Amino acid sequence: METTLRKATSVRLRVDLIDSLKERAEASNRSFNNLVESILLNAIRKDSKKFNYPISDNIPNEETARVIQETMQGIGVSDVDMSSEEAMWKSLGLYDEAN
């Protein structure tokens, strides 16, 4: 994975907006910077329609967004047997015979 270069910058935002962003970042166990950067990246992606995935409060990073998009297109998705819980775990390779 390549390193993303970052550059410090300064912007002026409303105090109530900063407070809301800090609360949301804390609630999702993220840094303020990570949350703001993710929101801005998501806005750019949405405009360019580069990724087509459901948008929620949990904005994924670029790699996660790519995996979500691939999964929605069926890329890299194996067949999961949903006929029973045991069959599902077996088809995922996560079934423990001892249990």
Secondary structure, DSSP 8 states (H G I E B T S, - for coil): --------------HHHHHHHHHHHHHTT--HHHHHHHHHHHHHHHHHT-------SS---HHHHHHHHHHHTTTT------SSHHHHHHHTT---TT-
